[in-house]
Structure formats: structure tokens, C-alpha cells
Amino acid sequence: MNKKTFSPLAWLAALGAGGIAVMPFAFMQYTVSHGPGLVKLSDIGQSSLPMLQQTLFYSLESVMIVFSLIHFVLSIIFFSKWLKWMKTETYKEIKTNPLTNATLMTPFISFTMTMNVFIGPVRFFIPSFAENLQSFMLPALIAWLALWMTIMYFEISLLTTSFKKGFDINKINFGWLLHPFALGMLSVVGMGIAALSKDLNIASTAAFLALISGTMGAFLLLVKMIALFKSHFAANGLPDKQFLPSFLIVLPNVTLYAISAFRFGHYLEHALSIEMGAYFALVITLPFAFEVWYLVFGLVLLRNYFREHFFNSEFHVSQWGLICPIVAFGVLGSFAYKVFAASPVIYAIILLSVVTAVTGYLILLSRHATCAELLKKTNYNCG
């Protein structure tokens, strides 16, 4: 897409690829026995495993490699287009509109996901990275701090716009939850640094800053959810089709804040030398239980949408919002498998989530590429 038609929601494609790359890592971290710390390639020992398990792990590793590459390639492509688009009048109009400016948080969510990809899949395959992880904690904190300051500044400026400039709250949609989504992604990376770093100064700095962004995000998530459901119940029927995928954006929000709380528990364990076992079970199991019924509810609600639009080869850029909920559900399922119940049902659900996310992503990537080609030749609208 050129600079005039570029949509910040296109960053959901890069975000989704990064999320899919992280899914197999989370699966192996919490379902496979391995040494202390984060799982790495040498921990798997595929050569001694039965053929079926070898095939499974090789497939998961392939997913990590392919989707990490897709994430990095799309990030480079979109970054160039995004910088050009930010100079247009369209960007200025969206930024000053409280009903649409939540979409501007999408690039920042993807930038923060890049750090997850480095800590997870990239480190998994690079022995020198995996074996010297602690030496990267300070650079990681510095990079994350730069993102923290940028996202917090941008989020507060957009929130200030919402307070100063009036808007019709009955016109809001679930895409409004991109604000707490960005803050949740920011917090989960910060809490990851806090949980991993053996340097208490680094860990405590990351934990405290992540608590600031996390409490702000949790507050906005609660307020916005109440406003959204109130607004929806006051309306007649479902919103326009381009807004329907955003119904499921609740899931990645819940997952991010649950994992942030989980990682904060690990920080408390090594900072204060206390046992947090029951706490881990609580902050993971309750959110996962919530996501089970909400996912079923959302899929039933969107049944006609899938039948009439998604499975009818129709494409609009907001459809990328369907990938993150699947990723979030599968990732949180890996945590639930570890801290709640090592159930074959949860195990199967995680793998099904990976397959569904990969399949859905490849379908949308093909449609997006086709749309971009049509845009170069005609005035076709990608949505």
C-alpha cells in the first residue's frame, strides 16, 4: 500500500507473525521438561525421541523460524511506509479523532513484540545468545526503556485528546482496546526482564516501570470494557463488518495482563525469596477459564461474519485482528498446562491453536498480497 492508503492496522500482520513465532516457544517452555531458565534448542534432544515427537518438534521449530523471518521482513517494509504515512493529513486527522486514534498504537505493539521474538525464538536457536542471556539484560532494559517512554508519552497524549475533545461514545468499537493492548504488551516485556535478570537493580527497575504501564493499561481495559458493552447493548444489532474482528481483541489483552502478573510473581520469588506457587495458579487459571467461554461466545457471535465474509475470500485489513486472539489463547494455554493441569485436552488445544493461527495467517497474507498488487494497478480499496 502506498503512503496515502496505508493503514496502521497493517502492522497487525507483523504483530501476528511475531505472535505465531512465539507460540511454539511457549509450548516447549511449559510442556517440555528442560533445564533451568528458558528452553533452548539443545534442551529438546530430538534425536532420542520417537518419530512422532521428532516430527512435532521439527514442525514447531520451522514455524518459529519462518514466522520470525516474516515478522522482521514485514516490520522493515511497514516501517518505511509508516514513516511516510505519518507526514500525511490522514495521519493528523486520525490522531486528533478519539474514535480512531487507537489504531495508531498498532505499530508500537508490533515493536514491542519484536523484543519477545528476540528473547524467545531467536535466543532459542542461537547458543551464544542462550548461554549468555544475562549479559543482554542491560541492553534489553535500555531498549525497552526507550519503548516505554515513547509508548507512555504517546498513550498519554492520545488519552488527553480524548478528554479534551468531545466524541460520541456510542460510536466506539472494540478496536478501542488497542490502547490497553499496547500497554499490556509493553508491561509483559518489562516483567519478562524483571523475571529473568539476576541483577536486582535491573530487575527492580523493569518491574516498577512495568507496574506503572501495567496498572494504567489494566485501568483503561476495565473502563473501556464497561463503556464498550454499555455502548453495544444500547445499539441495534452488530456493528459494520470491518469492526467485527475486534470483538476478540479482549483475549490478547487478558493474556498479556495475566502473563505480566505471572512474571511479576517470578520477580518477587527471586527478589524477596518467597514461594508464589498458589499465586501462579490463580493468575493464570482464572484468565484462561475466562478466555475459554469468551472465545466460544465470540466465535458464535461472528459465525455469520465468517460464513459471509471471511470464508468468501473477502479481505479488509482489520481481519488481521483475528490472528492475535488465537495466538493469545494458545500461549496462555501453555501457561495453564504448566501451572494448572498437564492435561492432554489442554495440550491438544494448544497445538490446534498453532495450526489454526498458521493457516489463518497464510490465508490472510495471500489476500493482503493480492490486494496490494491490485492497489498498484487500480484504485481498488483493501478495506
C-alpha positions in Angstrom: 0.0 0.0 0.0 1.2 3.5 -0.8 1.6 6.3 1.7 -1.9 7.7 1.1 -3.8 4.4 1.5 -1.5 2.8 4.2 -3.4 1.7 7.3 -1.7 1.4 10.7 -3.7 -1.7 11.2 -1.5 -3.4 8.6 1.0 -3.7 11.5 -1.3 -6.4 12.8 0.2 -8.6 10.1 3.7 -8.1 11.6 2.4 -8.5 15.1 0.6 -11.7 14.2 3.7 -13.2 12.7 5.7 -12.4 15.8 3.0 -13.9 18.0 2.9 -17.1 15.9 6.7 -17.4 16.2 6.4 -17.1 20.0 3.6 -19.8 20.2 5.9 -22.9 19.7 8.4 -21.4 22.1 5.8 -21.0 24.8 4.6 -24.5 24.1 8.1 -26.0 24.5 8.9 -23.8 27.5 5.9 -25.0 29.5 5.1 -28.5 28.2 8.6 -30.0 27.7 11.0 -30.9 30.6 14.2 -28.9 30.3 17.0 -27.4 32.3 16.7 -24.2 34.4 15.7 -20.9 32.8 14.3 -20.5 29.3 14.2 -23.6 27.0 16.8 -23.7 24.2 17.4 -25.9 21.2 19.9 -28.2 23.0 17.3 -28.9 25.7 15.0 -30.7 23.3 17.2 -33.7 22.3 15.1 -34.7 19.3 17.3 -37.5 18.1 16.4 -39.6 21.1 12.6 -39.0 20.8 10.0 -41.2 19.0 9.4 -40.3 15.3 6.0 -38.6 16.1 7.6 -36.3 18.7 10.5 -35.6 16.4 8.1 -34.5 13.6 6.2 -32.4 16.0 9.2 -30.5 17.4 10.8 -30.1 13.9 7.4 -28.6 12.7 7.3 -26.2 15.7 10.9 -25.1 15.1 10.1 -24.5 11.4 7.1 -22.3 12.5 9.4 -20.3 14.8 12.0 -19.7 12.0 9.5 -18.9 9.2 7.3 -16.6 11.2 10.2 -14.8 12.9 11.5 -14.0 9.4 8.1 -12.9 8.3 7.8 -10.6 11.3 11.2 -9.0 10.7 10.6 -8.6 6.9 7.1 -7.1 7.4 8.4 -4.8 10.1 11.0 -3.4 7.8 8.5 -2.9 5.0 5.8 -1.3 7.1 8.3 0.9 9.0 9.2 2.6 5.8 5.6 3.1 4.7 4.6 4.1 8.2 7.2 6.9 8.3 6.0 8.3 5.0 2.3 8.0 6.0 2.9 9.9 9.3 3.6 13.0 7.1 0.1 12.9 5.5 -3.0 14.8 6.5 -4.7 11.4 7.1 -2.4 10.7 10.0 -3.1 14.0 11.6 -6.9 13.6 11.2 -6.8 10.1 12.8 -4.5 11.3 15.7 -6.9 14.0 16.7 -10.0 11.8 16.5 -10.7 9.9 19.8 -12.8 7.3 17.9 -9.9 6.3 15.5 -6.6 7.2 17.1 -6.4 3.8 18.9 -5.2 2.3 15.6 -2.0 4.4 15.9 -0.9 2.2 18.8 -0.6 -0.9 16.5 3.0 -0.2 15.3 4.1 0.2 18.9 2.6 -3.1 19.8 4.5 -4.7 17.0 7.8 -3.0 18.0 7.4 -4.5 21.5 6.6 -7.9 20.1 10.0 -7.8 18.3 11.6 -7.9 21.8 9.6 -11.0 22.6 10.8 -12.6 19.3 14.4 -12.0 20.3 14.0 -13.3 23.8 12.0 -16.3 22.7 12.6 -17.8 19.2 15.8 -16.0 18.3 17.6 -16.8 21.6 16.2 -20.4 21.3 18.3 -21.1 18.1 21.5 -19.1 18.9 23.6 -20.9 21.6 25.8 -17.9 22.3 22.7 -15.8 23.0 21.0 -18.5 25.1 24.2 -19.2 27.2 25.0 -15.5 27.8 21.4 -14.2 28.3 22.3 -12.3 31.5 24.8 -10.1 29.6 22.0 -8.9 27.4 19.7 -7.9 30.2 21.1 -4.3 30.5 20.9 -3.7 26.7 17.4 -5.2 26.8 16.4 -2.8 29.6 17.7 0.2 27.7 15.9 -0.7 24.5 12.7 -1.4 26.4 13.0 1.8 28.4 13.2 3.7 25.1 10.0 2.0 24.0 8.4 2.6 27.5 9.0 6.3 27.3 7.7 6.5 23.7 4.6 4.5 24.3 3.7 6.1 27.6 4.2 9.6 26.1 2.1 8.7 23.0 -0.6 7.0 25.1 -1.0 9.9 27.5 -1.2 12.4 24.6 -4.0 10.4 22.9 -5.8 10.0 26.2 -5.5 13.7 26.8 -7.1 14.3 23.4 -10.0 12.0 24.3 -10.6 14.0 27.5 -10.3 17.4 25.8 -12.1 16.7 22.6 -15.7 15.6 22.8 -16.9 12.5 20.8 -19.9 10.3 20.6 -19.2 7.3 22.9 -22.0 5.3 21.2 -19.8 5.1 18.1 -16.9 3.3 19.8 -15.9 -0.3 18.9 -13.7 -3.0 20.4 -10.8 -1.6 18.4 -10.6 1.0 21.2 -8.9 -1.8 23.3 -5.7 -1.3 21.3 -4.8 1.3 24.0 -4.6 -1.2 26.8 -3.3 -3.8 24.4 -0.2 -1.6 23.7 0.3 -1.0 27.5 -0.1 -4.7 28.2 2.5 -5.7 25.6 4.8 -3.1 27.0 4.3 -4.4 30.5 4.7 -8.1 29.7 8.2 -7.5 28.2 9.2 -5.4 31.1 8.1 -8.0 33.6 10.0 -10.6 31.5 13.2 -8.6 32.0 12.4 -8.4 35.7 11.8 -12.1 36.0 14.9 -13.1 34.0 17.6 -10.7 35.2 19.8 -11.8 38.1 20.9 -8.2 38.7 18.4 -7.0 41.2 18.8 -3.3 40.1 17.9 -4.2 36.5 15.1 -6.4 37.7 13.6 -3.9 40.1 13.8 -1.0 37.6 12.0 -3.1 35.0 9.4 -4.4 37.4 8.5 -0.9 38.8 8.2 0.7 35.3 6.2 -2.3 34.1 3.8 -1.8 37.1 3.3 1.8 36.0 2.3 0.9 32.5 0.5 -2.2 33.6 -1.7 -0.5 36.1 -2.5 2.2 33.6 -3.4 -0.4 31.0 -5.4 -2.5 33.4 -7.4 0.6 34.4 -8.1 1.5 30.8 -9.0 -2.1 29.9 -11.6 -2.1 32.7 -13.1 1.3 31.9 -13.1 0.7 28.2 -14.7 -2.7 28.5 -17.6 -1.3 30.6 -18.1 1.6 28.1 -17.9 -0.8 25.1 -20.5 -3.3 26.5 -22.8 -0.4 27.6 -22.5 1.2 24.1 -23.1 -2.1 22.3 -26.2 -3.0 24.4 -27.6 0.4 23.6 -27.1 -0.1 19.9 -29.2 -2.1 17.4 -27.5 -5.2 16.1 -23.9 -5.8 15.4 -21.5 -3.1 14.0 -20.2 -2.9 10.4 -18.3 -5.9 9.2 -14.9 -4.1 9.3 -15.3 -3.7 13.1 -16.4 -7.3 13.9 -13.0 -9.0 14.2 -12.2 -6.5 17.0 -14.7 -8.3 19.3 -12.0 -10.9 20.0 -9.3 -8.4 20.9 -10.3 -8.9 24.5 -8.4 -12.2 24.5 -4.9 -10.8 23.8 -5.5 -8.1 26.4 -6.4 -10.7 29.1 -3.4 -12.9 28.1 -0.9 -10.0 28.3 -2.0 -8.9 31.8 -2.2 -12.5 33.1 1.4 -13.2 31.9 2.6 -9.9 33.3 1.2 -10.9 36.7 2.8 -14.3 36.3 6.2 -12.9 35.5 5.9 -10.4 38.4 5.5 -13.4 40.7 8.8 -14.8 39.4 10.4 -11.4 40.1 9.0 -11.5 43.7 10.3 -15.0 44.2 14.0 -14.2 43.5 13.8 -10.6 44.8 12.1 -11.4 48.1 12.8 -15.2 48.4 9.1 -16.1 48.8 7.1 -19.1 47.4 4.5 -18.0 44.9 3.1 -21.3 43.7 -0.6 -20.7 44.5 -0.3 -17.2 43.1 0.9 -18.6 39.8 -2.1 -21.0 39.5 -4.5 -18.2 40.3 -3.3 -15.5 37.9 -3.1 -18.0 35.0 -6.1 -20.3 35.6 -8.7 -17.7 36.1 -7.9 -15.7 32.9 -7.6 -18.9 30.9 -11.1 -20.0 32.1 -12.4 -16.6 31.2 -10.9 -16.9 27.7 -12.5 -20.3 27.1 -16.0 -19.0 27.4 -15.3 -15.7 25.8 -13.7 -17.3 22.7 -16.7 -19.6 22.3 -19.0 -16.6 22.7 -17.0 -14.6 20.2 -16.9 -17.3 17.6 -20.7 -17.9 17.9 -21.3 -14.2 17.6 -19.1 -14.0 14.5 -20.5 -17.1 12.9 -22.3 -15.3 10.1 -19.3 -13.0 9.6 -17.1 -15.9 8.9 -19.6 -17.5 6.6 -20.5 -14.4 4.6 -17.2 -12.6 4.5 -14.1 -14.4 5.8 -14.7 -17.8 4.0 -16.0 -15.9 1.0 -12.4 -14.7 0.1 -13.2 -11.2 1.2 -10.3 -9.1 2.6 -10.1 -6.0 4.7 -7.1 -5.0 6.8 -9.0 -5.4 10.1 -9.2 -9.1 9.5 -5.6 -9.3 10.8 -7.2 -8.7 14.2 -8.4 -12.3 14.1 -4.9 -13.8 14.4 -3.8 -12.2 17.8 -6.8 -13.7 19.8 -5.9 -17.2 18.5 -2.2 -16.7 19.4 -3.1 -15.3 22.8 -5.4 -18.2 23.6 -2.8 -20.8 22.6 0.0 -19.0 24.5 -2.0 -18.7 27.7 -3.0 -22.4 27.3 0.7 -23.3 27.5 1.0 -21.5 30.8 -2.2 -23.2 32.1 -0.8 -26.6 31.1 2.3 -25.9 33.4 0.7 -24.3 36.4 -2.8 -25.8 36.5 -3.1 -29.2 34.8 -0.9 -31.2 32.4 -4.0 -32.3 30.6 -4.0 -33.9 27.2 -7.0 -31.7 26.4 -5.1 -28.5 27.0 -2.1 -30.0 25.1 -4.3 -30.6 22.1 -5.9 -27.2 22.4 -2.5 -25.5 22.2 -1.5 -27.4 19.1 -4.8 -26.8 17.5 -4.4 -23.1 18.2 -1.0 -23.1 16.5 -2.4 -24.9 13.4 -5.4 -22.5 13.2 -3.2 -19.4 13.6 -0.7 -20.5 11.0 -3.5 -21.5 8.5 -5.4 -18.3 9.1 -2.3 -16.2 8.8 -1.2 -17.7 5.5 -4.7 -17.2 4.0 -4.8 -13.5 5.1 -1.2 -12.9 3.9 -2.1 -14.2 0.4 -5.2 -12.0 0.3 -3.2 -9.0 1.5 -0.6 -9.5 -1.1 -3.2 -9.8 -3.8 -4.9 -6.7 -2.6 -1.6 -4.8 -2.6 -1.0 -5.8 -6.2 -4.5 -4.7 -7.2 -3.9 -1.4 -5.5 -0.8 -0.8 -7.6 -2.8 -1.3 -10.8 -6.2 0.2 -9.9 -7.9 2.2 -7.2 -9.1 -1.0 -5.5 -9.9 -0.5 -1.8 -8.3 -3.0 0.5 -10.6 -2.1 3.3 
